[in-house]
């Protein structure tokens, strides 16, 4: 049975968004939402503080984030992958995720499938 663990985190992100909303936090929020949209129905965890901590400014008002996503945390099928996300931030405009890439490691996926 699949369930989305991310939803409670989304509520927390919205609540925290009003407290010192930095560019890194705004970019982490945008990436988190985009990932949740792409992985609807999957069980995964994101570490928002890791995402914001690894955010880097790029030219053109873009913030780059590289972090890790954990699937099926606590289960025998648990595995982690990295991802790259770029968000364009502009004053007075909503954040725009312009790039999202999951860096799948085939060896980890083979281990998960071998456990079935």
TORKOL-4160 file (C-alpha; in steps of 0.2 Angstrom, whole numbers, padded with zeros to 4 digits, m for minus):
116
<pt num="1" X="0000" Y="0000" Z="0000"/>
<pt num="2" X="0007" Y="0017" Z="m0005"/>
<pt num="3" X="0006" Y="0032" Z="0005"/>
<pt num="4" X="0013" Y="0049" Z="0004"/>
<pt num="5" X="0024" Y="0054" Z="0019"/>
<pt num="6" X="0027" Y="0070" Z="0011"/>
<pt num="7" X="0011" Y="0079" Z="0015"/>
<pt num="8" X="0014" Y="0083" Z="0033"/>
<pt num="9" X="0030" Y="0090" Z="0028"/>
<pt num="10" X="0022" Y="0101" Z="0015"/>
<pt num="11" X="0011" Y="0109" Z="0029"/>
<pt num="12" X="0027" Y="0112" Z="0039"/>
<pt num="13" X="0035" Y="0120" Z="0024"/>
<pt num="14" X="0021" Y="0132" Z="0022"/>
<pt num="15" X="0021" Y="0136" Z="0040"/>
<pt num="16" X="0039" Y="0139" Z="0040"/>
<pt num="17" X="0039" Y="0149" Z="0024"/>
<pt num="18" X="0033" Y="0164" Z="0034"/>
<pt num="19" X="0048" Y="0164" Z="0045"/>
<pt num="20" X="0063" Y="0172" Z="0037"/>
<pt num="21" X="0059" Y="0165" Z="0020"/>
<pt num="22" X="0077" Y="0166" Z="0012"/>
<pt num="23" X="0080" Y="0162" Z="m0006"/>
<pt num="24" X="0087" Y="0145" Z="m0002"/>
<pt num="25" X="0071" Y="0141" Z="0008"/>
<pt num="26" X="0060" Y="0147" Z="m0006"/>
<pt num="27" X="0070" Y="0136" Z="m0018"/>
<pt num="28" X="0069" Y="0121" Z="m0007"/>
<pt num="29" X="0050" Y="0123" Z="m0005"/>
<pt num="30" X="0048" Y="0124" Z="m0024"/>
<pt num="31" X="0059" Y="0109" Z="m0027"/>
<pt num="32" X="0050" Y="0099" Z="m0014"/>
<pt num="33" X="0033" Y="0103" Z="m0022"/>
<pt num="34" X="0039" Y="0099" Z="m0039"/>
<pt num="35" X="0046" Y="0082" Z="m0033"/>
<pt num="36" X="0030" Y="0078" Z="m0023"/>
<pt num="37" X="0020" Y="0082" Z="m0040"/>
<pt num="38" X="0031" Y="0070" Z="m0050"/>
<pt num="39" X="0031" Y="0056" Z="m0037"/>
<pt num="40" X="0013" Y="0056" Z="m0032"/>
<pt num="41" X="0008" Y="0040" Z="m0025"/>
<pt num="42" X="0026" Y="0035" Z="m0020"/>
<pt num="43" X="0032" Y="0034" Z="m0002"/>
<pt num="44" X="0048" Y="0045" Z="0000"/>
<pt num="45" X="0056" Y="0057" Z="0012"/>
<pt num="46" X="0066" Y="0074" Z="0009"/>
<pt num="47" X="0077" Y="0083" Z="0021"/>
<pt num="48" X="0072" Y="0101" Z="0018"/>
<pt num="49" X="0086" Y="0107" Z="0029"/>
<pt num="50" X="0099" Y="0098" Z="0019"/>
<pt num="51" X="0091" Y="0105" Z="0003"/>
<pt num="52" X="0092" Y="0123" Z="0009"/>
<pt num="53" X="0110" Y="0119" Z="0016"/>
<pt num="54" X="0116" Y="0113" Z="m0001"/>
<pt num="55" X="0108" Y="0128" Z="m0011"/>
<pt num="56" X="0119" Y="0138" Z="m0022"/>
<pt num="57" X="0116" Y="0154" Z="m0032"/>
<pt num="58" X="0118" Y="0153" Z="m0050"/>
<pt num="59" X="0117" Y="0167" Z="m0063"/>
<pt num="60" X="0100" Y="0174" Z="m0069"/>
<pt num="61" X="0092" Y="0173" Z="m0052"/>
<pt num="62" X="0093" Y="0154" Z="m0052"/>
<pt num="63" X="0096" Y="0143" Z="m0036"/>
<pt num="64" X="0103" Y="0126" Z="m0038"/>
<pt num="65" X="0100" Y="0112" Z="m0026"/>
<pt num="66" X="0108" Y="0095" Z="m0025"/>
<pt num="67" X="0102" Y="0083" Z="m0011"/>
<pt num="68" X="0095" Y="0066" Z="m0007"/>
<pt num="69" X="0078" Y="0058" Z="m0008"/>
<pt num="70" X="0075" Y="0042" Z="0002"/>
<pt num="71" X="0061" Y="0030" Z="m0004"/>
<pt num="72" X="0052" Y="0017" Z="0007"/>
<pt num="73" X="0061" Y="0023" Z="0023"/>
<pt num="74" X="0062" Y="0010" Z="0036"/>
<pt num="75" X="0056" Y="m0004" Z="0025"/>
<pt num="76" X="0067" Y="m0018" Z="0017"/>
<pt num="77" X="0065" Y="m0009" Z="0001"/>
<pt num="78" X="0073" Y="0007" Z="0007"/>
<pt num="79" X="0085" Y="0015" Z="m0005"/>
<pt num="80" X="0091" Y="0033" Z="m0008"/>
<pt num="81" X="0095" Y="0043" Z="m0024"/>
<pt num="82" X="0102" Y="0060" Z="m0027"/>
<pt num="83" X="0093" Y="0074" Z="m0037"/>
<pt num="84" X="0097" Y="0090" Z="m0044"/>
<pt num="85" X="0085" Y="0105" Z="m0045"/>
<pt num="86" X="0086" Y="0122" Z="m0052"/>
<pt num="87" X="0073" Y="0136" Z="m0047"/>
<pt num="88" X="0072" Y="0153" Z="m0055"/>
<pt num="89" X="0067" Y="0166" Z="m0042"/>
<pt num="90" X="0061" Y="0183" Z="m0047"/>
<pt num="91" X="0055" Y="0197" Z="m0036"/>
<pt num="92" X="0036" Y="0197" Z="m0036"/>
<pt num="93" X="0034" Y="0181" Z="m0046"/>
<pt num="94" X="0031" Y="0164" Z="m0041"/>
<pt num="95" X="0046" Y="0152" Z="m0040"/>
<pt num="96" X="0048" Y="0142" Z="m0056"/>
<pt num="97" X="0057" Y="0125" Z="m0056"/>
<pt num="98" X="0066" Y="0125" Z="m0072"/>
<pt num="99" X="0076" Y="0109" Z="m0070"/>
<pt num="100" X="0073" Y="0093" Z="m0060"/>
<pt num="101" X="0084" Y="0077" Z="m0062"/>
<pt num="102" X="0084" Y="0061" Z="m0052"/>
<pt num="103" X="0101" Y="0053" Z="m0053"/>
<pt num="104" X="0095" Y="0035" Z="m0052"/>
<pt num="105" X="0109" Y="0022" Z="m0047"/>
<pt num="106" X="0105" Y="0006" Z="m0056"/>
<pt num="107" X="0115" Y="m0004" Z="m0043"/>
<pt num="108" X="0104" Y="0001" Z="m0029"/>
<pt num="109" X="0088" Y="m0003" Z="m0039"/>
<pt num="110" X="0095" Y="m0020" Z="m0043"/>
<pt num="111" X="0097" Y="m0023" Z="m0024"/>
<pt num="112" X="0079" Y="m0018" Z="m0021"/>
<pt num="113" X="0072" Y="m0029" Z="m0034"/>
<pt num="114" X="0083" Y="m0044" Z="m0029"/>
<pt num="115" X="0075" Y="m0043" Z="m0012"/>
<pt num="116" X="0058" Y="m0047" Z="m0019"/>
